[in-house]
């Protein structure tokens, strides 16, 4: 039975014995009342000093009840428990997130736009992978590694926070994004290697064929989860800038090469997802998080410190003190 902090009771069932305390107190009161004798005298002046002691005599029973309470608590066997933990990762996972940062990622079908919505979900995903190494690859018309595979989650989080449109040439080079991610994992010694490839468009630039990159991933036993981000139908896309440099948005049809993304996922034994809104995007990363679990072995070491001995000593002291008072100061009182 847990009490507070690290204190627990090994035998809490003995707490039921506290129900006897009020019954014993009542019994003491009844017996004391019956034992009182009545004496009529002309003056009590000679008993003034002793009358105070007579009134204090019931405290002897209080000492006995306190001693009994201490013994009951000792029987419950209170103890402090200190727990130390050690974890051992038995099967680590290396993950590369390949993220499309083309201009279309500023479309407003997700709140406030696709890229900002992704950054929130991606950082939450990283925070839930404490035992894995993660890298970031970005791509648009070309691709490059933003962060190599690392176990330092702070670096990965900062990289995701700084993602923005405009760092790369225009276009969507899915093959190059996938190829760069595969290149980051080709020398990995992890038992499981995973790529999360996210895009909102169609492969229209780059010199690497997405299917060639898929074959490389397959040969290296890299599993690829693909995510198509964008609503069904039409969305507000940035199409130009006004004279003040602000983006001008216009409704346009959403085009995602779902057959290609499904092909990549199927060939590498991964899975394809479609994120049509913020909630769906979050649920996709949550599902991937559950699908790719790192095996972690946890060892717990318990250190117990028994706390019943002071209670036994207290009970013994109270009993001896009560007996001493009963046979000395209160010996002559009824």
Secondary structure, DSSP 4 states (H G I P E B T S, - for coil): -B-STTEEETTGGGGGGGHHHHHHHHHHHHHHHHH------S--GGGHHHHHHHHHTTHHHHHHHHHHHHHHHHHT-EEEEEEEEEEEEEE-EEEEEEEE-SGGGG-TTSSS-HHHHHHHHHHHHHHT-TTSEEEEEEESSSEEEEEEEES-HHHHHHHHHT--TTSS-SS--HHHHHHHHHHHHTT---SEEEEEEEESS---S-SS-HHHHHHHHHHTTEEEEEEEES-SSEEEEEEEE-TTS-EEEEEEE----HHHHHHHHHHTT-EEEEE-SHHHHHHHHHHHHHHSPPEEEEEEEEEEEE-SHHHHHHHHHHHHHHHHHHHTTTTT--
